[in-house]
Amino acid sequence: MDYAGGATETWYENSGPTMLAQMRLPKEQKRATHDPQWDIFYDHCDAKIRSGLVWRFSFWAHWARLAEYWKPRRYKFLVTPNQMNKGSPINDAILDGTSIYALNTCASGMWSAFTNPEVPWIRLKPKDESFEVDRDARKWLDDIANWMLDVFDSSNFYTEMAQAFEDLPLFGTAPVIVYEDYEDIIRLYVPCAGEYFCWVGARQSVDSLGREYQQTVAQIVEFFGLEACPNDIQRLWREGGASQDREYVVRCIIEPNYELATKEGKTYRPVPAGFDYRETYWIRGIKGDHPLSLRGYHDKPFSVFRWAKESNDPYGRSPCMEALGDNKQVQWQQLRKGEYIEKLVRPPMGADPELKMEPQSILPGKTTYVNTAGGKKGFWPLFEPNPQGLVAITEDIKETNLRLERALFVDVFMAITQMQGVQPRNELELTKRDLERLNKLGPVVNLVSNALADIVVRVLDIGQRRKLLPPKPASLRNVPLKLEFETMMRRAQRAAAAVGMKGTIASLGEMSLIAKQSQVPDPIAKFDLRKAAERMAIDEGWPVDCIFYDQEVEKHDLARQKAVAAAQAPQQAMAAVAGAKALGQTPIGPGTALGALMGQGGQPGGGP
């Protein structure tokens, strides 16, 4: 819903060049009706942003140091419009790029571990593990998962998540806003550090998100529509040309849709009570007659990724915060190393006062004339560094960079490339080593999975509301479902389990052979080989639609038994005929076995 009268979508869901081209410019400036309730709500929103600035200050100052030594362009010191210095060099503090390369490796590793577009990383399954899933239910679950992957692939999900996974290990926090989009179904926006504000609820999860950022007049009109803009924005848009490139600061708050109190003691709810969240956009410093956009949501339209949480803090902690000292040290060491090399090849020189007005040089091929009478030095280096000192500082830089790489889990994401020491002798040892490294990321995996689940649930809600999802099969109605992410750790765990099962089955085969030779009970009878085969196939990524279900296996077994019985029936009939014929030709007189059975007396073989 928006402020104008109950629309179910906002302009930015359809924004783009096509919608902009269809918008007509009125001959006279249109003045929207003043919304008296906006006065109350504006004060609430503006005060909340100003409070967020105060509470965020300590993190904001910390982010400045992190950005200075890692990614200066992912941080806004002050959100100020119309600054013509966006391309200025701001990374002069970075003299050694190892920390940047380590951060890039960590970001790429996280992106591949959680949202690799080449791997089906989403699964839907019943919460009850013992629930029997039939083929229709499995097909529906697979179709939904594939539909979500197609939505992510056709939108900007993967590109924006790559940016979020870069911000996460650096600043410890990475908010992602998920909007519904007319063309791509979803559209993601990832604000940089210094642009966003977070607030946590009683459950210590982020339930409110604020944002302030620059947009030009053209961007504001395209995003919110001309009629929603204040008079100043409309005037600049009508002027055209350079006026449309002027920047303003846009503010936004997404928060739970709770009631507000007016000065008269009444209650006021900006959007109807049926919505769980509300979103408000306005121009900083321009109150206007109404907000740029006011909308309600049934679900949370954002997700905040946090590397690590500490008590009730709204912002996360990051590995770069822990490695900041090492990064400062290595930058200082590189500076001193450069000075050391400079003094080694271009040392400061001393000269006799007689040379004060004479030319002197240490450049190759140049000549400096000095008077050396009496054994005095005429021109000499004041500082002669020991080359061993250069070796020492170089080794110390290597150790510091190694600590930086470990802090950013380069050894985890580049496990095969950087493997040292005794190499693994088999697949089991390799998977065990990988799993041991991945255990370092255990808490992060859970936090990231929870944040990803918010995005997936949001996409499912959009698909259901727009009737893009196929209906549930009868077997899944009223069955609670859960999301499962094929993360790097889960894949390693599955691989380790599959390798272990392979070894167990191989050992069972040998034991079964020995048991048969020794005529003792077969130990394989203790194991369900069908279920073991199914579990191994799933763990190794076997397509689920290529595996028969239990009901299908029972049908196949029954059909096979009927076929075997039908094939054996003629043979059994012929055996019965042959038996009857033989029985008819057998003598039954006294002294025969058959005669004795029929009571004709005498013993077989002619005995008395």
SULSUL-V342476 format. One line per field, one symbol per residue. phi: phi as a letter, one per 40 degrees, with the letter a starting at -180 (. if undefined). burial: + if it has 16 or more other C-alpha atoms within 10 Angstrom, else -. A space follows every 10 residues. Layout:
phi->???
burial->???
This chain:
phi->.bccigccab cccbcidccc cccccccbcc bcccbcccdc cccccccccc ccccccdccd ccdccccdbb bccbabcbcb cfccbccccb bcccbbcdcc cccccccccc cccbbcccbc cbbbaccccc cccccccccc cccccccccc ccccbcdccc cccccccccc cgaacbcbbc bccbgbabbb cccgcbbbbb cccgbcbbbb aaacacdccc cccbgccccc cccccccccg gccccccbcc babbadcccb ccccgcbabc bdccccbbbb baccgbcgca ccababbcbc caabcbcabb fcccbcbbcc cccdcccccc cccccccccc ccccbbccbb acdccdbbca abccgcbbcb cbcggcccaa ccbbccdccc cccccccccc cccccccbgc cccbcccbcb gccccacccc cccccccccc cdccdccccc cccccccccc ccccccfbbc cccccbcgbc bbcbbccccc cccccccccc cccccccccc ccccccccfb dcccccbccc cccccccccc gcdcccbccd cccccccccc ccccccccdc cccccccccc cccccccbcc gbccccccgc ggbdggcc
burial->+++------+ +++++----+ ---------- -------+-+ ++--++--+- -+---+---+ --++++++++ ++-+++---- ---------- ---+-+-+++ -+++++++++ ++++++---- ++-+++---- --+++-++-+ ++-++++++- ++--+-++-+ ++++++++++ ++++++++++ +---++++++ +++++++++- -----+++++ ++++++++++ ++++++++++ +-++-+++-- --++++++++ +++++++--- ---------+ ++--++++++ +++---++++ +++++++-++ +++++++++- ---+++++++ +-++-+++-+ ++++--+--+ --++--+--- ---------+ ---------+ -------++- ---------+ --+---+--+ +++++-++++ +++-+----- -------+-+ +++++-++-- +--++-++++ ++++++-+++ -++-----+- -----+---- --+-++++++ +++++++++- ++--+--+-- -+-------- -+-------- --+-+++-+- --------+- ---------- ---------- ---------- -------+++ ++++++---- -+-+----
